[in-house]
Amino acid sequence: MNKLRALLIGGLVLMTSGCSTLSEVHWSKMAPWNWFGSSISVSDNGVGGISAATPLNEEALADGLNGDYRLRSGMRMTNGRVMSYYEALKDDKVALIISGDGGQVGKIEVMDEDIATADGDVKPGMPFSDLYSKAYGACTKGSGDDAELVVCKAPNSQHLSYLFGGTWRGPEGLMPSDDTLKEWTLKKIVWQR
């Protein structure tokens, strides 16, 4: 009994001391739903634990991403409005961009090839031809920062789009042909409120 008491006291001392490495622990990873290696996925509701109801702040986003990414914040102009955003970094590479206004998440761009749709069928890096046989009726030319990409509506989804990119030397503003798109790959999955 004395050994158990000594172990408990020693553990408490370590946990409360400045020398403890527990300050580096992402407590959200300790949640029971993460015990069995859950991974982040994209659905019509959002990405991982991030949805339209998630506040656009670092703590909420880190929790929604299970603490798996390093976050950095910024501001940018979009359609004449100042928008806040966070970049989620993995190995110093931008894996997600989370933006919004009014303090709420409005858009999540997923570039991380380890994140797939909830059914596991779609993830960045996939060829266009694995998802679509033709662009007509499903895809349009991108705009703004995505002007070089083709945006395709995800089947059976109200909030997801797939953005494809690749090499094309055609006229600016026109969409590539279906034969060209077959060689393009999925650059990002976009969830939008």
C-alpha positions as CSV (number, residue, x, y, z in Angstrom):
1,M,0.0,0.0,0.0
2,N,2.9,2.4,0.8
3,K,4.4,1.7,-2.6
4,L,1.2,2.6,-4.3
5,R,0.9,5.8,-2.3
6,A,4.5,6.7,-3.2
7,L,3.8,6.1,-6.9
8,L,0.7,8.2,-6.8
9,I,2.4,11.1,-5.0
10,G,5.4,10.8,-7.3
11,G,3.1,10.9,-10.4
12,L,1.3,14.0,-9.0
13,V,4.5,15.8,-8.4
14,L,5.7,15.1,-11.9
15,M,2.3,16.2,-13.4
16,T,2.3,19.5,-11.5
17,S,6.0,20.3,-11.8
18,G,7.5,22.5,-14.5
19,C,9.8,19.6,-15.5
20,S,6.9,17.5,-16.7
21,T,6.5,16.8,-20.3
22,L,2.8,16.6,-20.0
23,S,2.5,20.2,-21.1
24,E,3.3,18.9,-24.6
25,V,0.4,16.4,-24.5
26,H,-2.5,17.1,-26.7
27,W,-5.3,16.3,-24.3
28,S,-7.9,16.0,-27.1
29,K,-6.0,12.8,-28.2
30,M,-6.8,11.3,-24.8
31,A,-10.6,11.3,-25.6
32,P,-12.1,7.8,-25.8
33,W,-13.1,8.3,-29.5
34,N,-9.4,8.6,-30.3
35,W,-8.2,5.5,-28.5
36,F,-8.4,3.2,-31.4
37,G,-6.6,5.3,-34.0
38,S,-9.4,7.4,-35.3
39,S,-8.5,9.5,-38.3
40,I,-9.8,12.7,-39.6
41,S,-12.3,12.5,-42.5
42,V,-14.3,14.9,-44.7
43,S,-18.1,14.7,-44.7
44,D,-21.0,17.0,-45.5
45,N,-20.9,18.1,-41.8
46,G,-17.3,19.3,-42.0
47,V,-13.7,18.0,-41.4
48,G,-12.9,15.9,-38.4
49,G,-14.5,17.6,-35.4
50,I,-14.8,21.0,-37.3
51,S,-18.2,22.1,-38.6
52,A,-20.1,25.3,-39.2
53,A,-20.7,25.5,-35.4
54,T,-17.0,25.5,-34.6
55,P,-15.6,28.9,-33.5
56,L,-12.8,30.1,-35.7
57,N,-10.1,30.1,-32.9
58,E,-6.9,28.1,-32.5
59,E,-8.1,26.1,-29.5
60,A,-11.3,24.9,-31.1
61,L,-9.6,24.1,-34.4
62,A,-6.8,22.2,-32.7
63,D,-9.4,20.1,-30.8
64,G,-11.3,19.5,-34.0
65,L,-8.2,18.2,-35.7
66,N,-7.2,16.0,-32.7
67,G,-4.1,18.1,-32.1
68,D,-2.5,16.5,-35.2
69,Y,-1.5,19.8,-36.9
70,R,0.4,22.9,-36.0
71,L,-1.8,26.0,-36.6
72,R,-0.9,29.5,-37.7
73,S,-3.3,32.3,-38.3
74,G,-3.6,35.1,-40.8
75,M,-5.9,37.6,-42.6
76,R,-6.7,38.0,-46.3
77,M,-9.0,39.9,-48.6
78,T,-11.7,37.8,-50.3
79,N,-14.3,39.5,-52.5
80,G,-13.5,42.9,-50.9
81,R,-13.9,41.5,-47.4
82,V,-11.3,40.8,-44.7
83,M,-11.4,37.1,-43.8
84,S,-9.6,35.3,-41.0
85,Y,-8.0,32.0,-41.7
86,Y,-5.8,29.3,-40.1
87,E,-3.4,27.1,-41.9
88,A,-2.9,23.6,-40.5
89,L,0.6,22.5,-41.0
90,K,1.9,19.0,-41.2
91,D,5.7,18.6,-41.5
92,D,5.9,22.4,-42.3
93,K,3.6,21.9,-45.3
94,V,0.1,23.4,-45.5
95,A,-2.3,20.5,-45.2
96,L,-5.6,22.4,-44.6
97,I,-6.8,26.0,-44.8
98,I,-9.7,26.9,-42.5
99,S,-11.4,30.3,-43.0
100,G,-14.5,32.1,-42.1
101,D,-16.1,35.3,-40.9
102,G,-18.1,36.4,-37.9
103,G,-16.0,34.1,-35.7
104,Q,-17.3,30.9,-37.3
105,V,-15.8,28.4,-39.7
106,G,-17.2,28.8,-43.2
107,K,-14.8,27.0,-45.4
108,I,-12.2,24.2,-45.1
109,E,-9.7,23.3,-47.9
110,V,-8.1,19.9,-47.5
111,M,-4.8,19.2,-49.3
112,D,-3.5,16.5,-46.9
113,E,-3.4,13.2,-48.8
114,D,-4.0,11.3,-45.5
115,I,-7.5,12.8,-45.2
116,A,-10.3,11.1,-47.2
117,T,-14.0,11.4,-47.4
118,A,-16.0,9.6,-44.6
119,D,-16.5,6.6,-46.9
120,G,-12.8,6.5,-47.7
121,D,-13.4,6.7,-51.4
122,V,-12.0,10.1,-52.2
123,K,-8.7,11.9,-51.1
124,P,-6.3,14.4,-52.6
125,G,-4.0,13.0,-55.2
126,M,-6.6,10.8,-56.9
127,P,-7.0,11.1,-60.7
128,F,-10.0,12.9,-62.2
129,S,-10.8,9.7,-64.2
130,D,-11.4,7.7,-61.0
131,L,-14.3,10.0,-60.1
132,Y,-15.7,11.5,-63.3
133,S,-16.0,10.3,-66.9
134,K,-16.7,13.8,-68.1
135,A,-16.8,17.4,-66.7
136,Y,-20.1,18.4,-68.3
137,G,-22.8,18.9,-65.8
138,A,-20.5,18.4,-62.8
139,C,-17.6,20.8,-63.2
140,T,-16.8,24.4,-63.8
141,K,-13.7,26.5,-64.2
142,G,-12.3,27.7,-60.9
143,S,-12.1,31.4,-59.9
144,G,-10.0,33.6,-57.7
145,D,-7.1,31.8,-56.1
146,D,-8.4,28.6,-57.7
147,A,-8.6,30.0,-61.3
148,E,-6.1,27.4,-62.6
149,L,-8.2,24.6,-61.2
150,V,-11.5,22.9,-62.2
151,V,-14.2,22.7,-59.5
152,C,-16.5,19.7,-59.5
153,K,-19.5,19.2,-57.3
154,A,-19.2,16.1,-55.1
155,P,-22.0,13.6,-55.9
156,N,-24.8,13.5,-53.3
157,S,-23.3,16.4,-51.3
158,Q,-24.5,19.9,-50.5
159,H,-21.2,21.1,-49.0
160,L,-18.3,19.4,-50.8
161,S,-16.4,20.2,-53.9
162,Y,-13.4,18.6,-55.5
163,L,-10.8,20.8,-57.1
164,F,-8.6,19.3,-59.8
165,G,-5.4,20.6,-61.3
166,G,-2.8,19.6,-63.9
167,T,-1.1,20.7,-67.1
168,W,-3.0,22.5,-69.8
169,R,-1.9,25.0,-72.4
170,G,-5.3,26.1,-73.7
171,P,-6.8,29.6,-73.7
172,E,-7.2,31.3,-70.3
173,G,-10.8,31.1,-69.0
174,L,-11.7,27.9,-70.8
175,M,-12.0,24.5,-69.3
176,P,-9.7,21.7,-70.5
177,S,-11.2,18.9,-72.5
178,D,-12.3,15.7,-70.8
179,D,-9.3,13.9,-72.3
180,T,-7.0,16.5,-70.6
181,L,-8.9,16.3,-67.3
182,K,-8.3,12.5,-67.2
183,E,-4.7,13.3,-66.5
184,W,-5.4,15.8,-63.8
185,T,-5.4,15.0,-60.1
186,L,-7.5,16.1,-57.1
187,K,-5.6,19.0,-55.5
188,K,-8.1,19.7,-52.7
189,I,-11.4,18.8,-51.2
190,V,-13.4,21.8,-50.1
191,W,-16.1,21.9,-47.5
192,Q,-18.1,25.1,-47.5
193,R,-21.0,26.1,-45.2
